[in-house]
Amino acid sequence: LAVEGRLDTATSSQLELEVNELFKEEKPNIVFDFASLEYISSAGLRILLAAQKQANALGTEMKIIGANDLVKEIFEITGFSDIMQIC
């Protein structure tokens, strides 16, 4: 699932819809491609946390690839790097 631009209050609802569609599949493995993501806000982090919880409950894998240094720093500061697979 490629995410580009900014993931914030204005755009997070669209990602939430897309993630919910993915979870309708039986045991989906989800890969977020953040190579073109410039910024993530707390609204975006909330979507990722909910997705990670759902993946854990289903016993499926979720990972994030291609995140830039700013996004990686946000994951580090918030502790998300401890609970999510960030490649």
C-alpha positions in Angstrom: 0.0 0.0 0.0 1.8 3.1 -1.2 1.3 6.3 0.8 2.5 9.6 -0.6 2.6 13.3 0.5 1.4 14.0 4.0 -0.4 11.6 6.2 -2.3 13.9 8.6 -5.9 14.8 9.7 -6.9 15.7 6.1 -5.7 12.4 4.5 -5.8 9.8 7.3 -9.4 8.9 6.8 -8.7 7.7 3.2 -5.9 5.5 4.4 -8.2 4.1 7.2 -10.7 3.1 4.5 -8.1 1.4 2.4 -6.7 -0.4 5.4 -10.1 -1.6 6.5 -10.7 -3.0 2.9 -7.4 -4.9 3.2 -8.5 -6.5 6.5 -11.6 -7.9 4.8 -9.3 -10.4 3.1 -8.4 -13.5 5.0 -5.2 -13.0 7.0 -3.7 -10.2 4.9 0.0 -9.3 5.2 0.2 -5.6 4.9 3.2 -3.6 3.6 3.1 0.2 3.8 5.4 1.8 1.2 6.3 5.1 2.6 9.0 6.0 0.0 6.9 9.0 -1.1 5.6 10.0 2.3 6.9 13.3 3.4 5.3 13.6 6.9 3.1 11.7 9.3 1.0 13.3 12.1 -0.6 11.8 15.1 -3.7 11.2 13.0 -1.6 9.0 10.7 0.1 7.3 13.6 -3.4 6.4 15.0 -4.3 4.6 11.8 -1.1 2.7 11.9 -1.5 1.7 15.5 -5.0 0.5 14.9 -3.8 -1.5 11.8 -1.0 -3.0 13.9 -3.4 -4.1 16.6 -5.7 -5.6 14.1 -2.8 -7.5 12.4 -1.6 -8.8 15.8 -5.1 -10.0 16.6 -5.3 -11.8 13.2 -1.8 -13.2 13.5 -0.7 -11.5 10.3 2.3 -9.4 9.5 2.4 -5.7 9.0 5.6 -3.8 7.9 6.6 -0.3 6.8 9.2 0.1 4.1 10.9 3.1 2.5 10.3 5.7 5.2 12.5 8.8 5.1 14.6 10.0 8.0 12.0 12.4 9.3 9.3 9.8 9.4 11.7 7.3 11.0 12.6 9.9 13.6 8.9 10.3 14.4 8.6 6.6 14.8 11.6 6.6 17.1 10.3 9.5 19.3 6.8 8.1 19.6 8.0 4.5 20.3 6.3 3.1 17.2 9.6 1.7 16.1 9.4 -0.7 19.1 6.0 -2.0 18.2 6.1 -2.0 14.4 8.4 -3.6 11.8 10.1 -0.8 10.0 12.5 -1.8 7.2 
